[in-house]
């Protein structure tokens, strides 16, 4: 019986290793480190060796306190890894915020598949993995030719843990241009570029790839038979518990560096590729209408060096004065990719009022995303924003539907841990916020949308 699953969770801003107790579906240990891209070398890239050292140290430290029975993996999307025949990097793991691929945008646009085939919107920098690979092959043909396999990011870590190369659909289907979610196969781009031969075999997220390598077992103290599961994309890890346990319709809002909204059983709507909507693929292989914006990054930039305390008086003042933050603090993605951020009625506001207005802005951006994908039923908020009561209350007001703030500290870890068990998930747990009775909240949301439309 497996009870304690160590989840390696590589986010864009932070990397974590959490221990999940499958009996209680709670995290019982958590280690975290900052995850900053390295600017040395050929181009900005992820420092995989620093992350590897953190992962092994964390596994060893956690195992000394509580036995680790299995390992699962989840990571951010938009990241592919080129490895040679020995499993070493053929090229550094490109940071998707690097804008180098934009230099070949016109050439890439001429060959990329249409939105109707892949559900992938055209995104800047390296946010489309196809654009990354296209740029790397053009600029570094010798190094690219050394590649024996192309792996998605979760499966790169699985390779290092087990020696087994694999790929998986939630990462392949995350705005990559590489996957056709309707046919459950690679897109025409993969064949046109000759990449299919490099793509590692596609395996289900819950496949047991193998035990941990003997040398790693010795180094960490783990049992040599500790199984490692294939793993999945982080937003889909947040979705999985609800997909297994909650009756549709519902939406999951996964918050981290990105705020990713996913609608299950919602209204049928036509997705607008120009507004950063997309088709994700869930862990069961099914298409999921999704939308996103860089909300966690925006929150960090907007609150850096400022107090995050607020009072009821601060909230009342913001609602009454209609202090509004309009999109977008981070341009180039999200539902308003070309709008420049603007403050209205913000003269002489206090830090508490500023924090309230920022929280409302993030909630209203999320509500916009949910509207674009036909979200219906309760919205379940996973990750850091679940602890922001101003965010959850304004989201409830703007959508006129309940919001459930997940009680899990790291929403992704529970879903990733579920890959190691066949037992059913539990339904959504957390504080439920109903739409507020005070009309000032709905009036504020309407005023924000009116101001955005006017701008």
C-alpha positions as CSV (number, residue, x, y, z in Angstrom):
1,X,0.0,0.0,0.0
2,X,1.4,3.4,-1.0
3,X,0.5,6.1,1.4
4,X,3.0,8.9,1.2
5,X,3.8,10.3,-2.3
6,X,6.5,12.9,-2.8
7,X,5.5,15.4,-5.5
8,X,8.2,17.2,-7.4
9,X,6.4,20.5,-8.4
10,X,8.5,22.8,-10.6
11,X,6.7,26.1,-11.0
12,X,8.0,29.1,-13.0
13,X,8.7,31.1,-9.9
14,X,9.3,28.5,-7.2
15,X,10.1,24.8,-7.1
16,X,8.7,22.6,-4.4
17,X,8.8,19.1,-3.1
18,X,5.7,18.2,-1.2
19,X,4.8,15.0,0.7
20,X,1.1,14.1,0.3
21,X,-0.7,11.6,2.6
22,X,-3.1,9.7,0.4
23,X,-5.1,8.7,3.4
24,X,-6.0,12.3,4.4
25,X,-5.3,14.0,1.0
26,X,-3.2,16.6,2.8
27,X,0.4,17.7,2.5
28,X,2.5,16.7,5.5
29,X,5.8,18.2,4.4
30,X,6.8,21.0,2.0
31,X,10.2,22.2,0.9
32,X,10.5,25.2,-1.5
33,X,13.2,27.1,-3.4
34,X,13.2,30.1,-5.8
35,X,13.4,29.1,-9.4
36,X,15.1,31.8,-11.4
37,X,16.3,31.4,-15.0
38,X,20.0,31.6,-15.7
39,X,21.2,34.2,-18.2
40,X,24.6,32.6,-18.8
41,X,25.3,30.7,-21.9
42,X,23.6,30.5,-25.3
43,X,20.3,32.0,-24.1
44,X,18.2,32.3,-20.9
45,X,17.5,28.8,-19.6
46,X,16.4,26.8,-16.6
47,X,19.2,25.9,-14.2
48,X,18.3,22.2,-14.2
49,X,21.4,21.2,-12.2
50,X,20.5,23.5,-9.3
51,X,16.9,22.2,-9.4
52,X,18.2,18.6,-9.5
53,X,20.3,19.2,-6.4
54,X,17.3,20.7,-4.6
55,X,15.1,17.8,-5.6
56,X,17.5,15.1,-4.3
57,X,18.2,17.0,-1.1
58,X,14.5,17.5,-0.5
59,X,13.7,13.8,-1.1
60,X,16.4,12.8,1.3
61,X,15.4,15.2,4.0
62,X,11.7,14.4,3.8
63,X,12.4,10.6,3.7
64,X,14.4,10.9,6.9
65,X,11.2,12.2,8.7
66,X,8.5,10.2,6.8
67,X,8.8,7.3,4.5
68,X,8.4,8.2,0.8
69,X,6.4,5.4,-0.9
70,X,6.3,6.9,-4.4
71,X,7.3,9.9,-6.5
72,X,5.1,11.9,-8.9
73,X,6.0,15.0,-10.9
74,X,4.3,18.1,-12.1
75,X,5.8,21.2,-13.8
76,X,4.8,24.4,-15.6
77,X,4.1,24.2,-19.3
78,X,5.7,25.7,-22.4
79,X,9.0,23.8,-21.8
80,X,10.6,21.1,-23.8
81,X,13.9,19.4,-23.3
82,X,16.3,18.1,-26.0
83,X,18.4,15.2,-24.7
84,X,21.1,13.1,-26.4
85,X,21.4,9.4,-26.5
86,X,22.9,9.4,-23.0
87,X,20.1,11.5,-21.6
88,X,22.3,14.6,-21.3
89,X,21.1,18.0,-22.5
90,X,21.7,18.6,-26.2
91,X,20.8,22.3,-25.7
92,X,20.0,24.3,-22.5
93,X,16.3,24.1,-21.5
94,X,15.0,27.4,-23.0
95,X,13.1,29.8,-20.7
96,X,9.8,30.5,-22.4
97,X,10.0,34.2,-21.5
98,X,13.1,34.6,-23.8
99,X,12.0,36.5,-26.9
100,X,14.6,35.0,-29.2
101,X,12.0,32.9,-31.1
102,X,10.2,36.1,-32.1
103,X,13.0,36.8,-34.5
104,X,11.7,34.0,-36.7
105,X,8.1,34.7,-36.1
106,X,7.1,35.2,-39.8
107,X,8.9,32.0,-40.9
108,X,7.3,30.1,-38.1
109,X,3.8,31.5,-38.7
110,X,4.0,30.3,-42.3
111,X,4.2,26.6,-41.1
112,X,2.4,26.4,-37.8
113,X,-1.0,24.6,-37.7
114,X,-4.2,26.6,-37.4
115,X,-6.0,27.1,-34.1
116,X,-8.8,24.8,-35.3
117,X,-6.4,21.9,-35.5
118,X,-4.5,22.3,-32.2
119,X,-6.5,24.7,-30.0
120,X,-3.2,26.6,-29.6
121,X,-3.2,30.4,-29.8
122,X,-0.2,32.1,-31.3
123,X,1.8,33.4,-28.3
124,X,4.9,35.5,-28.0
125,X,8.4,34.6,-27.1
126,X,8.7,30.8,-26.4
127,X,5.2,30.3,-25.1
128,X,4.5,28.0,-28.0
129,X,6.9,25.0,-27.8
130,X,6.8,24.6,-31.5
131,X,8.3,28.1,-31.9
132,X,11.1,27.2,-29.4
133,X,12.1,24.1,-31.3
134,X,11.9,25.9,-34.6
135,X,14.2,28.6,-33.4
136,X,16.6,26.2,-31.7
137,X,16.9,24.0,-34.9
138,X,17.6,27.1,-37.0
139,X,20.1,28.7,-34.7
140,X,21.9,25.6,-33.4
141,X,21.6,22.9,-36.1
142,X,24.7,21.0,-34.9
143,X,23.5,20.7,-31.3
144,X,19.9,20.0,-32.4
145,X,21.1,17.2,-34.6
146,X,22.6,15.6,-31.5
147,X,19.2,15.2,-29.9
148,X,17.9,11.7,-29.5
149,X,14.6,12.7,-27.9
150,X,12.3,15.6,-27.3
151,X,10.7,15.4,-23.8
152,X,8.1,17.6,-22.1
153,X,9.4,19.1,-18.8
154,X,7.7,16.7,-16.3
155,X,9.0,13.7,-18.2
156,X,12.6,15.1,-18.3
157,X,12.6,14.8,-14.5
158,X,11.1,11.3,-14.8
159,X,14.0,10.4,-17.1
160,X,16.5,11.6,-14.6
161,X,14.9,9.6,-11.9
162,X,14.3,6.4,-13.8
163,X,16.2,6.4,-17.0
164,X,13.0,5.9,-19.0
165,X,12.0,8.4,-21.7
166,X,8.3,9.3,-22.2
167,X,5.9,12.0,-23.1
168,X,2.4,12.8,-21.8
169,X,-0.7,14.5,-23.2
170,X,-1.3,17.3,-20.7
171,X,2.0,18.9,-21.4
172,X,1.9,18.1,-25.1
173,X,-1.6,19.7,-25.3
174,X,-0.6,22.9,-23.4
175,X,-0.4,25.6,-26.2
176,X,2.5,23.8,-27.8
177,X,1.3,23.7,-31.5
178,X,2.5,20.1,-31.3
179,X,-0.7,18.2,-30.4
180,X,-4.1,17.7,-32.0
181,X,-6.5,17.2,-29.1
182,X,-9.3,16.1,-31.3
183,X,-7.3,13.2,-32.9
184,X,-5.1,12.5,-29.8
185,X,-2.0,12.6,-32.0
186,X,0.8,14.9,-33.0
187,X,-0.1,17.9,-35.2
188,X,1.0,18.3,-38.8
189,X,3.8,20.6,-37.6
190,X,5.6,17.6,-36.0
191,X,5.7,15.7,-39.2
192,X,6.5,18.7,-41.4
193,X,9.6,19.5,-39.3
194,X,10.7,15.8,-39.0
195,X,10.3,15.8,-35.2
196,X,8.1,12.8,-34.8
197,X,11.0,10.4,-34.7
198,X,12.4,12.4,-31.8
199,X,9.2,12.5,-29.7
200,X,9.5,10.0,-26.8
201,X,6.6,7.5,-26.5
202,X,3.4,9.0,-25.2
203,X,2.4,7.4,-21.9
204,X,-0.6,8.1,-19.5
205,X,0.1,10.4,-16.7
206,X,-0.4,7.7,-14.1
207,X,1.9,5.1,-15.8
208,X,4.6,3.8,-13.5
209,X,7.7,4.4,-15.5
210,X,10.0,2.4,-13.3
211,X,11.7,2.4,-9.9
212,X,14.1,5.1,-8.9
213,X,17.7,4.5,-10.3
214,X,19.9,2.5,-7.9
215,X,22.4,5.3,-7.5
216,X,19.7,7.8,-6.6
217,X,18.2,5.4,-4.1
218,X,21.6,5.1,-2.4
219,X,22.1,8.9,-2.5
220,X,18.6,9.8,-1.0
221,X,18.1,6.8,1.2
222,X,14.9,5.9,-0.6
223,X,13.9,2.2,-1.1
224,X,15.4,1.1,-4.5
225,X,11.9,-0.1,-5.6
226,X,10.3,3.4,-5.0
227,X,8.1,3.8,-8.1
228,X,8.1,7.0,-10.2
229,X,5.0,8.0,-12.1
230,X,5.0,9.7,-15.5
231,X,3.6,13.0,-14.3
232,X,1.6,15.9,-15.8
233,X,1.3,19.6,-16.4
234,X,0.7,21.6,-13.2
235,X,-2.7,23.2,-14.1
236,X,-4.0,19.8,-15.1
237,X,-2.7,18.5,-11.8
238,X,-5.0,21.0,-10.1
239,X,-7.9,19.9,-12.2
240,X,-7.5,16.2,-11.8
241,X,-9.0,15.7,-8.2
242,X,-12.1,17.7,-9.3
243,X,-12.4,15.8,-12.6
244,X,-12.5,12.6,-10.6
245,X,-14.9,13.6,-7.9
246,X,-16.9,16.8,-8.6
247,X,-20.1,16.7,-10.7
248,X,-20.1,19.1,-13.6
249,X,-20.5,21.9,-14.4
250,X,-17.6,23.5,-12.5
251,X,-14.5,25.4,-13.2
252,X,-11.0,25.2,-11.7
253,X,-8.8,28.3,-11.4
254,X,-5.2,27.2,-10.9
255,X,-3.2,30.1,-9.5
256,X,0.6,30.5,-9.5
257,X,2.8,32.5,-11.9
258,X,-0.1,32.0,-14.3
259,X,-3.8,32.0,-13.5
260,X,-5.3,29.2,-15.6
261,X,-9.0,28.8,-15.7
262,X,-10.5,25.5,-17.0
263,X,-14.2,24.8,-17.6
264,X,-15.7,21.4,-17.2
265,X,-19.3,20.8,-18.5
266,X,-19.8,24.6,-19.1
267,X,-21.5,26.4,-21.9
268,X,-20.4,25.8,-25.4
269,X,-18.7,28.9,-26.7
270,X,-16.4,29.7,-29.6
271,X,-12.9,30.2,-28.2
272,X,-11.1,33.4,-29.2
273,X,-7.5,32.7,-30.0
274,X,-6.6,36.4,-29.9
275,X,-7.6,36.6,-26.2
276,X,-5.4,33.7,-24.9
277,X,-8.0,31.1,-24.8
278,X,-6.9,27.6,-25.7
279,X,-7.7,23.9,-25.5
280,X,-5.9,22.1,-22.8
281,X,-5.9,18.3,-22.6
282,X,-6.7,16.8,-19.2
283,X,-5.1,13.8,-17.6
284,X,-7.8,11.5,-19.0
285,X,-6.9,12.7,-22.5
286,X,-10.0,14.9,-23.1
287,X,-10.0,18.5,-24.4
288,X,-10.8,21.2,-21.9
289,X,-11.6,24.9,-22.8
290,X,-9.1,27.1,-20.9
291,X,-8.0,30.7,-20.6
292,X,-5.1,32.3,-18.8
293,X,-3.2,35.4,-17.8
294,X,0.0,36.0,-15.9
295,X,-1.8,36.9,-12.7
296,X,0.7,35.6,-10.2
297,X,3.5,37.6,-11.9
298,X,1.3,40.6,-12.0
299,X,0.5,40.3,-8.3
300,X,4.2,40.1,-7.4
301,X,5.1,43.1,-9.5
302,X,2.1,45.2,-8.2
303,X,2.7,44.4,-4.5
304,X,6.5,44.3,-4.4
305,X,7.7,46.1,-1.3
306,X,4.1,47.0,-0.2
307,X,2.1,45.9,2.8
308,X,-0.6,43.4,2.0
309,X,-2.8,44.3,5.0
310,X,-6.3,45.7,4.5
311,X,-9.3,46.7,6.5
312,X,-13.1,46.7,5.9
313,X,-12.8,50.5,5.6
314,X,-10.2,50.1,2.8
315,X,-12.6,47.9,0.9
316,X,-15.5,50.2,1.4
317,X,-13.5,53.1,0.2
318,X,-12.3,51.3,-3.0
319,X,-15.9,50.2,-3.8
320,X,-17.4,53.6,-3.2
321,X,-14.7,55.6,-5.0
322,X,-14.4,53.1,-7.8
323,X,-10.7,52.9,-7.6
324,X,-9.9,50.7,-10.6
325,X,-6.9,49.0,-12.0
326,X,-7.4,48.2,-15.7
327,X,-5.5,45.6,-17.7
328,X,-2.9,44.6,-18.5
329,X,0.1,44.8,-16.1
330,X,1.8,42.0,-18.1
331,X,1.1,42.5,-21.8
332,X,1.4,40.0,-24.6
333,X,-0.9,37.4,-23.1
334,X,-4.2,37.1,-21.3
335,X,-7.7,38.3,-22.3
336,X,-6.4,41.9,-23.0
337,X,-3.0,41.3,-24.4
338,X,-2.5,44.7,-26.0
339,X,-4.0,46.9,-23.3
340,X,-1.7,49.1,-21.2
341,X,-2.4,49.1,-17.5
342,X,-4.1,52.1,-16.1
343,X,-5.3,53.3,-12.7
344,X,-8.5,55.2,-12.3
345,X,-9.6,57.2,-9.2
346,X,-6.4,56.1,-7.4
347,X,-5.0,59.5,-6.2
348,X,-3.7,59.3,-2.6
349,X,-5.0,55.8,-1.9
350,X,-3.6,54.0,1.1
351,X,-1.6,50.8,0.8
352,X,-4.6,48.8,2.1
353,X,-6.8,50.4,-0.6
354,X,-4.2,49.6,-3.3
355,X,-4.1,46.0,-2.2
356,X,-7.9,45.7,-2.3
357,X,-8.0,47.2,-5.8
358,X,-5.2,44.9,-7.0
359,X,-7.1,41.9,-5.6
360,X,-10.3,43.0,-7.4
361,X,-8.4,43.5,-10.6
362,X,-7.1,39.9,-10.5
363,X,-10.5,38.6,-9.7
364,X,-12.1,40.5,-12.6
365,X,-9.5,39.3,-15.0
366,X,-10.3,35.7,-13.8
367,X,-14.0,36.3,-14.2
368,X,-13.3,37.5,-17.8
369,X,-11.4,34.3,-18.5
370,X,-14.2,32.2,-17.2
371,X,-16.7,34.0,-19.4
372,X,-14.5,33.5,-22.4
373,X,-14.5,29.7,-21.9
374,X,-18.2,29.3,-20.9
375,X,-17.5,28.6,-17.3
376,X,-20.5,27.5,-15.2
377,X,-21.2,26.2,-11.8
378,X,-18.8,26.8,-8.8
379,X,-15.3,28.1,-9.4
380,X,-12.7,26.2,-7.4
381,X,-9.6,28.3,-6.7
382,X,-6.4,26.4,-6.2
383,X,-3.0,27.8,-5.1
384,X,-2.0,31.1,-3.5
385,X,-5.0,33.2,-4.6
386,X,-7.3,30.8,-2.6
387,X,-6.1,32.5,0.5
388,X,-7.0,36.0,-0.7
389,X,-10.6,36.6,0.6
390,X,-10.9,39.8,-1.5
391,X,-10.1,37.9,-4.6
392,X,-12.6,35.1,-3.9
393,X,-15.4,37.5,-2.9
394,X,-15.0,39.7,-6.0
395,X,-14.8,36.6,-8.2
396,X,-18.1,35.4,-6.7
397,X,-19.7,38.8,-7.3
398,X,-18.5,39.1,-10.9
399,X,-19.6,35.6,-11.9
400,X,-22.7,35.4,-9.7
401,X,-21.7,31.9,-8.8
402,X,-20.1,30.4,-5.7
403,X,-16.3,30.2,-5.3
404,X,-14.6,27.5,-3.3
405,X,-11.2,28.4,-1.9
406,X,-9.3,25.1,-1.9
407,X,-7.7,24.3,1.5
408,X,-4.7,22.7,-0.1
409,X,-1.5,24.8,0.3
410,X,-0.3,23.6,-3.1
411,X,-3.2,22.7,-5.3
412,X,-1.0,20.9,-7.8
413,X,0.4,18.4,-5.3
414,X,-2.8,16.6,-4.5
415,X,-3.6,16.0,-8.2
416,X,-0.1,14.8,-8.9
417,X,-0.2,12.5,-5.9
418,X,-3.4,10.9,-7.2
419,X,-1.5,9.4,-10.1
420,X,-0.1,6.9,-7.6
421,X,-3.4,5.5,-6.5
422,X,-6.6,4.0,-7.9
423,X,-8.7,5.2,-5.0
424,X,-11.3,7.9,-5.8
425,X,-10.6,11.5,-5.1
426,X,-12.6,13.4,-2.5
427,X,-14.8,16.3,-3.6
428,X,-13.8,19.9,-3.3
429,X,-12.9,21.0,0.2
430,X,-12.5,24.6,1.3
431,X,-14.2,27.8,2.3
432,X,-17.2,28.5,0.1
433,X,-18.0,32.1,-0.8
434,X,-21.4,32.9,-2.1
435,X,-22.0,36.1,-4.3
436,X,-22.2,39.0,-1.8
437,X,-25.6,40.5,-1.0
438,X,-24.1,44.0,-1.0
439,X,-24.8,45.5,-4.5
440,X,-21.7,47.6,-4.3
441,X,-19.5,44.6,-5.3
442,X,-21.5,43.9,-8.5
443,X,-21.7,47.6,-9.3
444,X,-17.9,47.7,-9.0
445,X,-17.5,44.7,-11.4
446,X,-19.8,46.4,-13.9
447,X,-17.9,49.7,-13.6
448,X,-14.6,47.8,-14.3
449,X,-15.9,46.2,-17.4
450,X,-17.4,49.4,-18.6
451,X,-14.0,51.2,-18.1
452,X,-12.1,48.4,-19.9
453,X,-14.5,48.5,-22.9
454,X,-14.1,52.3,-23.0
455,X,-10.3,52.0,-23.0
